[in-house]
Amino acid sequence: MKTKLEEAREIINEVDRQLIDLFIKRMAAVSMVAEYKMENDIPVLDSIREEEIQERNVELLSSRVLEPYYITFFKGVLDASKAYQTYLLDKFEKEKK
């Protein structure tokens, strides 16, 4: 018989596997965004869009208690996305030379 801790860790492990798949999918889309931004000379940072996405996603939470933790999580996702866009834009620029 599993303990609650073991059950919880199994759930967390499964969610982590799903998050990896979603992360890869998101970063593929981020790559498309970076390419578009490069072609159209648009900066990486779009704070208005970030705020809109955050507000929309917070509304999907079933618990207000989780809101500050989700915001922390989401800001990490956005930071990773912007860093990857910056990396890709730098790479595209170097390739053009």
Phi, psi and omega per residue, in radians:
M1 nan 2.330 -3.125
K2 -1.432 2.575 3.030
T3 -1.419 2.898 3.071
K4 -1.030 -0.656 3.128
L5 -1.106 -0.781 3.123
E6 -1.101 -0.740 3.099
E7 -1.085 -0.787 -3.139
A8 -1.081 -0.741 -3.134
R9 -1.160 -0.607 3.070
E10 -1.112 -0.756 3.102
I11 -1.084 -0.814 3.137
I12 -1.051 -0.749 3.123
N13 -1.061 -0.729 3.120
E14 -1.156 -0.765 3.113
V15 -1.085 -0.721 3.113
D16 -1.054 -0.697 3.091
R17 -1.106 -0.718 3.116
Q18 -1.161 -0.690 3.114
L19 -1.081 -0.660 3.101
I20 -1.053 -0.836 3.128
D21 -1.050 -0.754 3.132
L22 -1.193 -0.635 3.101
F23 -1.083 -0.804 3.130
I24 -1.077 -0.758 3.123
K25 -1.103 -0.741 3.134
R26 -1.129 -0.747 -3.103
M27 -1.203 -0.509 3.028
A28 -1.116 -0.718 3.087
A29 -1.176 -0.661 3.090
V30 -1.058 -0.675 3.089
S31 -1.064 -0.718 3.095
M32 -1.114 -0.719 3.109
V33 -1.090 -0.780 -3.137
A34 -1.060 -0.727 3.124
E35 -1.098 -0.779 3.108
Y36 -1.070 -0.780 -3.133
K37 -1.105 -0.659 3.117
M38 -1.133 -0.811 -3.115
E39 -1.121 -0.483 -3.060
N40 -1.958 0.198 3.091
D41 0.898 0.925 -3.134
I42 -1.920 2.360 3.138
P43 -1.199 2.759 3.138
V44 -1.099 -0.836 -3.045
L45 -1.304 2.199 3.024
D46 -2.339 1.413 -3.016
S47 -1.117 -0.524 3.107
I48 -1.148 -0.790 3.110
R49 -1.097 -0.742 3.126
E50 -1.007 -0.787 -3.131
E51 -1.124 -0.735 3.118
E52 -1.063 -0.797 -3.122
I53 -1.114 -0.787 -3.129
Q54 -1.055 -0.821 -3.136
E55 -1.077 -0.762 3.139
R56 -1.087 -0.772 -3.099
N57 -1.230 -0.638 3.108
V58 -1.053 -0.620 3.125
E59 -1.109 -0.397 -3.127
L60 -1.420 -0.208 -3.140
L61 -1.178 2.429 3.120
S62 -1.498 -0.155 -3.103
S63 -2.422 2.156 3.098
R64 -1.133 -0.441 3.131
V65 -1.066 -0.570 -3.101
L66 -1.408 -0.200 -3.032
E67 -0.923 -0.908 -3.108
P68 -1.127 -0.516 3.139
Y69 -1.315 -0.639 3.068
Y70 -1.137 -0.752 -3.129
I71 -1.046 -0.755 3.080
T72 -1.042 -0.825 3.115
F73 -1.040 -0.845 -3.065
F74 -1.157 -0.669 3.095
K75 -1.089 -0.620 3.061
G76 -1.114 -0.711 3.095
V77 -1.093 -0.804 3.133
L78 -1.117 -0.721 3.113
D79 -1.067 -0.741 3.107
A80 -1.130 -0.720 3.135
S81 -1.107 -0.771 3.131
K82 -1.165 -0.684 3.112
A83 -1.109 -0.726 3.122
Y84 -1.160 -0.725 3.071
Q85 -1.037 -0.782 3.139
T86 -1.070 -0.783 3.088
Y87 -1.008 -0.832 -3.113
L88 -1.140 -0.726 3.122
L89 -1.107 -0.712 3.072
D90 -1.093 -0.742 3.129
K91 -1.112 -0.779 3.122
F92 -1.065 -0.742 3.133
E93 -1.074 -0.782 3.132
K94 -1.110 -0.659 -3.139
E95 -1.191 -0.515 3.132
K96 -1.218 -0.456 -3.080
K97 -1.390 nan nan
